[in-house]
Amino acid sequence: MNLPRVAIVGRPNVGKSSLFNRLAGRRLAIVEPTAGVTRDRIEAEVTLGRRPFVAVDTGGIGLVDEEGLAALVQTQIDHAIETADVLVFVVDARDGITPLDREIAERFRGIEKPLVLVANKGETSGARIAAGEFHALGLGEPRVVSALDGHGLDELVARIVRLLPKAERTRKRKEEAPLRLAIVGRRNAGKSTLVNRLAGEERVIVSDVPGTTRDAVDVEVEFEGKRLVVIDTAGLRRRKSIQHAIDLFSLARASRAIRRADVVLHLFDCTDEISEVDKHLADEIVKLRKPCVLGANKWDLAGDADPGRFRGYLDAKLPGLSFAPVSFLSAQSGFHVKETIGLAFELHDQAGARVPTTELNAALEAARTERVPRARGGEPKLYYATQVGVRPPTVLVFVNHRRLFGDAYDRFLQKRLREATPWAEVPIRLVYRERVRTRPKVRA
């Protein structure tokens, strides 16, 4: 179902992202005093007043930045305005009308779309009184709100809902949840280029300037009849290189994207060396037990590089992901992009597979026969196993003493289970539990 769209627009630093986060009910966009933090279009499906719609956060109109991205940001804003059903024009109640506000208002007067004028930062009675001057923009009565403390939000939501196009009456059908694919990697690995290719449009800004993407941007696309939400994340750099709050927010957003993803595509430039950032991301993926595709991007520039040798290089640099499949692709040309996304769906299916207890115990017995656990302080014994969960596949293993089973044997057992089950390329979680023996009652 195509939901109506509400675009939040205005000059830089008037609180658009704060208002977007309020409407979405969670922190999706970075909020920071520096002008120009938001660059891409950030979207979120929300339901307010019993009406679902897509809220769209945009960059600041008239942004002047030293990185030469203003024109690219404006392209994203223009697209948001063009596709919106309702426009929310945000101004700063404390600043009063600025020349840039007047320019933007002049543009909007020529657009035949419902518009709500919002005077944000109306925390004080003085700011709320001063907001009356925005009548002069000729865009109707300003709605005075405070995205900071929620003042006036209920009235604003009611106004937006009234302006939405009438809802289409359609029979509700249960839709399969989309696969959430987080694309992570160091700066300039080609993440945004890949997102745009999947979306079929310039959905996120692509630039040679490192760090162009700062937020985690969710983009929903259709892949061969299946729903896919691609999460484009900020490119990470070494912690020693983090300069200010924006980088810290981006780092947190990338980590959160991995946590809420079903599958992670760890993308890297195959013409460059695996960095400490790549190792940090791999550790995070392993810790959270997420299925992962290792994406060797820009393979068309790798010359006569040998895939087998490159796989060995990755295993040496990222040993914790030695079971993860590698896809050699080019986001720029489209080479193997479809196969890469198909592989992500395959991993999702693997992680959701259930294995009969008899098969698990046959694999457990084979592993025990091959290699007996060795430990100080007792003789480790494996009794039996059963699957208790999926995504990640979780196996409960009954033993005599948990302390006798260390990390080395855990890794060995996971490897043998991957070889004997459908979980060949996904992480497995083993939970060791001591078997409790009950003593027979002695009758007097």
N, C-alpha and C positions, 0 to 999 in steps of 0.2 A: 504494500500500500504506500503510495506517495504521500508523505506528510507535508503539511504547509511549512513554510520556512520563515523564520523571524531573524532578520539581520540586525546586529547591534553595531552602529557606525558612529563616527565622530572624530574629532581631532585627537592627537596623541595626549595621553595622560589625563583623561577625564573620568576614568574608572570603568571603561567598557568591560575589561576582563573581570573585574570584581563583580559587576552586574551579571555577566555571563555565568560566573561561578555560583552566584546566588540563585539564578534561575535553574541551573543544572543540579543544584543541591550538593555539589562536591567541587573540590579544587581541581579543575581541569586545565585552566589557563594560568600561566605564571603571572603573579601580581607583584610588581616591583616598581619603585618610583621612577626608574629610568625610562625616558620616552622611547618608544619604538621596540619594546620588549616583544609584543605580539607581532608576528610577521605573516604567518600562514593563516588561512581560514581554519578555525577550530570549531567543530560541530558536535552537538550532543542532542540526542532524542530526549525530550522531557514531556511530562504530562502534568499540566497545571489547569486547575478549574475543570478537570475531567476531559480536557482536550489535549491530545498528543500533538507535538510539533517539533521541528528541528530548530534549535537555537544556534546561531552562527556568530562567533566572535571574530572581529576583523582587526587589522592593523590600523594605526592612526592615519586619517586623511591629512595630506600635507606634510607627511613625515620628512624631515631633513636628517639624513644620517651620513656618517663619514665612510660607510662601506659601500655606497652606491647601489643600495637595494631598494630605494624608494619607489622606482618605477615598477619593480616586480611586486612589491607590497600593494601598490595601487591597482595592479592587474587583478590581484586576489580580491580586493575590496570591490572593484567594478563587477566582478562575477557574482559576489555575494549580493550586491544591490540588484543586479539584473534578475537573479533567480529568486529573490525574496518575495513573499506574499505580504509581509508587513515589515516596515522599517522602524527601528527604534533609534532615534537620533539623540545621542547623549552629549550634554554640555556640562560645564562645571559651575555649580551655583555660587561657589566662592569667588571665582574669577570674573563672573559677569560675562557679557557678550564681548567676544574678541573678533578682530577682523576675519580670522579664519572661520569662525562660527558663521559669520554673515555670508562668506563665500559658499560654504557648504549648504546653508539654508537656501541660497539662490539656486543652487543646482537642484535641490530637492523639490523646489516649487514647480519645476518643470517635469517632475516624475509623477505619473498618475498611479500612485500606490498609497494604501493606507499608511499613515505615519504617526508615531507617538513621539512627542518632544519630551525628553527626560532631563530634568535638572538634577544631576547627581551631587553628592557631597553636601546634602542638606541636613547635616546632623544638628546644627544650631538654629535657634529661632531667627537669628539675624540672617543666616544664609537662606532660610525659607522665605523670608520677607523679600530679600533682594532678588530672589528668583523670578519675581513678577516682571522684571525688565525683559525677560525672554519672550514676552508677548510680541515685542517689536520685530521678532524674526518672521512673523506672519505665518507661523506653522501651528497655530492653535494654542490652547492652554498648556503650559509646561507642567508635567507631573513631577513634583518635587519628591525625591527619594534619597535614601542613603544606603548604598550597597554595603557600606561598612557595618551598619547596625540593623539593617532591614527596614528602616522607616519608609513607609509609603509603598512597600513592595506588593502588598495585597491589592491595593487599588490599581497599581500598574499592571499586574497580572490580569486583573479583571478587564482592563481596557484592551490589552493585547488579545485576549481570548475573544472579546466581542468583535474585533476587527478581522479575525481569521476567517477564511472562506468557509462556507458551510461544509460540514463533514459529510463525506459520501457514505451512504448506507450500504454497506457490503456485509455479506455473511462472513462471520469470523471463522477463520480456519487456523488450526494449530500449525505454526511454522517451526521448522527445525532451527535451532539456535545457530547463528553464524559461527564459523571458525575464527577465533581471534589470533592473528599472526603478528607478533611483535618483530619488527626489523630493527636490529641493534648493530652497532659497530662504531669504529672510531670515526673521526671527522673525515669528510670527503670520501667515504667508502662507496658512495653511490646509492644511499638509501632512498633519498627523495626522488632520484631519477627512476628508481624501480617502482616507487609508489605511483608516480605519474603515468608510467607505462601501464600499470595494472588498472588505473582509474580511467585511462584513455583521454586524459586532459591534464593541463598544468594545475594539478590539485594542490601541490605544495611547491614552494619556491626552490628552484635549483640554481645555485651560483657557485663560482669558484672560491668565494669568500668562505673560509672555514667557520663553522658554527652558525650557518644561516638558520637552520632549524633549531628552535629552542624549546618549544613545547612538544609533548607527545601528541601527535595528531592522528585521530581515528578517521579512517576513510573506508566506507562500506562499498564493496564492489561485488559483481557477480562473476563467478568463475565456473564455466561449464555447467551452468544451471544451479550452482551451489552458492550460498551466501558466505562472504568472506569480509571480515573487518581487519584491515591492515593498519597497524599502529606504527606510524613513522616516528622515530625518536630522535632526540638531539644527539649529534655525534659527540662522543666523549673524548676527553684528553686526560693525560696523567694528572693525578691529584695535585702534584707539585705545580702544575701549570694553571690550576683553577685561579681565576683572577678576582671574580666578584660574585655577588649573590645570584646573578642570572645563571652562571655556570653551576652553582650548587643546586639551584632549583632544577636545572636540566638533568643533572646527575640523578637527583631523586626521582624525576619523572621517568627516566630510562629504567631505573631499578623497579619502579612500580609497574611499568609496562611489561617487563619480564614476568613479574608476579601474577598479573591478571591475564596473561596470554595463555592460549591452549598449546601453541607451538611457537618456538622462537627461530627466526632466521638470523643467524649470526653472519653478517655480511662483512667482507673485507676485500681490500684491493690486492689482488693476487700478484700484482707487479711490485708490491712493497712487502717488507718483512712483517711478520706477526709481532705486534707491539705489546707493551705491558698493559695497555688498555684492553686489547683483545684477550689477554690472559685473565684480566680482572672480570671481564664480561663472561668468559667461559666458567670461571669459578662461581659466579652468581647463578648461571644457568644450571650448573651441577648441583649447587646447594639447594635450589628450589625444585630440582628434579623435573625440569621441563624438557619435553622432546625438542630436539634441535636439528636444524639443517645448517651445515656449514657452507656458506655461499661464497665461492671463489669468484668474485666479480671481476669484470674487465678481462676475462679469459681470452677475448679476441686480441688483446694486446700482449699476451704472454709468449708470443712467438712459438718456438718448438718445445715448450715446456711439457714434461711428461706427467700425465695425471697420476700415475702410480707413485712416482717419486714425490710428487707434491703431497699426496696423501700421507706418505711416510713423514714428510716434513711437518705436517699438521699434527700427526700423532705425537711427534717428539715435543712440539711446542705446546699442545693442548691435550695432554694425556687423559684428562678427565672426560673428554668427549671422543675418545677413540672409537666408541660404538656408533657415533652420530654419522649419518651419511653426508657425503660431500657432493655439492652440485656446482658444476663449472658453467658459468653463465656470463652474459653481458646485458646489464640493464639498459645500456645505451642503444644497442642494436636489436635487443629482444631475443638474442640467442639463449635457448634453454630456459627462458623465463617461465613458460607454461609448465615445463617439466619440473621446475623447482617448486612451484606452487602445488602441483599435483603431489609431489613428494611430501609436502607439509600435511596434506590431507591424509596421505597414507600413514604418516607417523601418528596422527590423531587417532586413526582407526586402531593402530597397533596398541597404543596406550589404553584404549578402551576395551581391548579383548579380554575375555575370561577363559581361563584354562581349567579343565576338570582336575579335581584333586588327585585322581589316579595318575594323570600325566605329570603333575607337579612332583609327586612322590617318586615316580620312576626316574625323573631327572635328578631329584635329590639323592636317591640311592646310587645313581651313576657317579655323581660328584663325590659322594662319600667314599665310594670304592676307589676312585682315582686318587683322591687326596684326603688323607685323614687329618683333621685339624690338630695342630700341636699347640700346647699351652702349658705354662707353669702353673702348678697348684692343682692339678687334677686332669682327668681324661675327658676331653670334650666329646659329647655324644649328640648326634642328630637323630631325632625320632621321626617326625613327619611334618608336613607343611600343608597349608591351605590358603587359597587366595581370599582376601577380605576386602579388596578395593580395586578401583581402576583410576587411571589418570592422576597419579602414576599407578601402575600395577603394584599392588601391595600384597606381600606374602607373609603370612604368619608362620614362623618356623619354631617348632617346639624342641627344646634342648634340655640338657640336664642343668647347666649353669651358664647364664648369659655372659658372665665375666670371662669365660674361656674362649669366646669367639671375638677375634679382633678384626681390624679393618682389612687386613690382607686376605683373610679367608672370606670375608664378606664380599670383597671384589671378585674373588675367584668364583664364589657361588653365584653371584649375579651374572658373570660371564657364561657359566655353564647353563643357567636358566635361559639366557638369551638364545643360546644355540639350540635349545630344545623346545622353545615356545614361540608364539607369534611376536614376542617382544624383542625381536632381534636388534632394533635400532633405537630403543627408547630406554630411559632410566627405570630401574626397578627399586622398589623400597622393600627391604627385608626387616621384619620386626621379630626379634628373638624373645621367646617366652619360655619360662621354666615350666616343665610339666609337673603338675602336682599329683602325687600318688596318694590315694586314700587308703588308709589301713583298715582292714576288715575288723568289724566289732567282735570283741571276745565275749562270749556268753559265760555268765557265771555258772 
